[in-house]
Amino acid sequence: MTGKRLELLKETVPKLLRVAVLGNPTNTATALNFKEAEVAARAYGLQVQSLEVRGPHDLDSVFSLTIKWRADALLPLGDSVVVFNQERIVNFVAKNRLPTMYGDKAWVEAGGLMSYGPDILDSFRRAAIYVDKILKGTKPADLPVEQPIKFEFIINLGAAKQIGLKIPPSVLARADKVIK
């Protein structure tokens, strides 16, 4: 997922060189996503700077580092510390005109630029099928493990306008939803 997000970010901002990756390294999934970002960045000719946020008190220094490093874009990784500070992060990127790719559409609906991630409603529907099977007697151990199968790419044109970014037509054509 992190690689795909970087791919879409690079396609949206062709001159992209430096991406600040924001996340909590104490979260195992985030630590893996940091590594995935480094590998994907090499494939796209990007530099990534991992910015560690262990709590809300770290955000101001991380924001300063993002500016000091002259990041061209921001990639926040999902974690409770990051999610609970959504408003601060969305305001920071808007003020500093940083293209940002999120992993959940809630960020785009809150004013963020773009998101690419699993369609949560589809995942809930699929989970309901499992619940139904279990209630009808299927043992949970007999059910296969599933990963999300439906993903959404969402773009907020208002956020793009606010940061002075023109979304290329090829990227707009790939979007599942465009918020005007």
N, C-alpha and C positions, 0 to 999 in steps of 0.2 A: 504494500500500500504506500509506503513512504517513497519508494522509487517512482511509482505512478504519479504521486503528488508532485514530485520534483520534475518529472517529465512534463506534466501539464503546466507547471509554473514556468518552465523554460520555454515552452511553446507560446505561452502568453506574453512573456517578456523575453524576446529573443536575445537582447543584450545582457541578460542576466549572467553575473559572474559569481557573486558572493551571497550565500544564503545563511542566515542565522537560524539555527535549529534550537528551539526552546523546549525544554522539558525537564522532568524530575528524574535524575539518574538513580534514585533509590527505588523507582518503580521498574521492575524487571522488564516489562514490555517496552517501556520508554528507552531503557538502556539498549535493548535489541534494535529499536527503531533508530537510535543514534547511529549505531553501526551500519544499518541498512542505508541510512542517508549518506554516510561517507562513501560506501561502495557505489551507490547510484550517482552521487555527485561526480565521481571520477568518470563515469560513463558519459555524462552530459557536459564534461569540461567545466564543472563548477567547483568552487571552494565552499566548504561548509565550516561554520564555527558553531560548536556545541555550546549552548548557554544553559547552565544548570540553575534550575529554580526548585529549591526544596521547600519553599514557603513563600507567602505573599511579601515578606520582608525582602526577598531577593529581587523582586521585579524592578525596582528603581535602578539598581546597579546593572541588571541585565539589559534594561532599556538603554542605559548609558553606554554599555559595551557594544550594543548593536549599532548605535550611532557612531561611536569611536571607530569601530571596525569598518564602517561605511558599507553595511550590508545593503544589498540591492533588493532583498526580499526576506520574509520571515516565514518559518514553517514551525508552528507550535505543535507539539506532540501531545496527544490526549493523556491527561492525568488529572486527578482531582484538583491539584494545586493550580494547574493551568485553567481548567474548566471553571473553577470557582472565581477566577479572576478575569473572566471573559470580557467584561465591560472595560476594564483597565487596558487589556491587550488590544481590543478593537479600537479604543480611543487613541492609544499610542501609535498604532500603524496608520490610522487616518491622519493624525497630526503630522506624522513624519513621512507621509506619502509612500509607504512601503507596501508593495504587492504582497499578499499573504494567502497561503493555501492552508485550509483547515481540513480536519478529518470528519467533520460533522456539519450537517446543514443548519443546525441551530446557530452556528456562528455567522453564517451568511444571512440568516433571517434577523440576526442582531446587528447587522451592518457590516459584516466582514465581506471580503472580496469573493473568494471562491472556496468550495469544498469538494472533496472527492472522498467517498466512503460508502460503507454498506448502507443499504436502505433499511433502516431500523424497523419500519412498519412491516416490511416483507419478512424480516427475521422474526418478528413477533407472530406473524401469521403462520410461519413455518413451525415455530415453537408450539403454537396451539395444536397443530397436527400431532406433534409428539405427545402433548398432554392428553389428547383424545385417545391415542393408541395406548398410552399407559393406563388410562381410566378403563379401557376396554380389556385390560389384562396383559398387554405386552410388557415384558420385563424391560426396564430401562437399559440394562446391560445388553439386551438384544438389539437395541436401536443403534444405527450407525451414527458416528459423530459427523456433524455437518458444519461446514463453514458457510458464511454468507455467499449467496449466488447472484444477488442483484445489487448493483452499485449505482450511486447517483453522482453526477457531476453538476454542480450548481454554481451559477455566476450571478453576482449582484452588480448590475450596471450602474446603479447609483453610487456604490462604493468605488467602482472604477473611475467614474467621473470625478468623484471627490479627491482621488489621489492623482488625477490627470493621466490615467491609463486608458488607451484605446485597445479594446480586446480584439485580436485578429479574427476575421470572419471564420477561419478554419477552426479556431477554438470555440467560437460561439456555436458553430454547427455541431460540435461534439457534446454540447451541454444538454443535459436532460431537462433542466429547468433554468430559465433566465428571469431574474427578478429585476423589474424596471424601477 
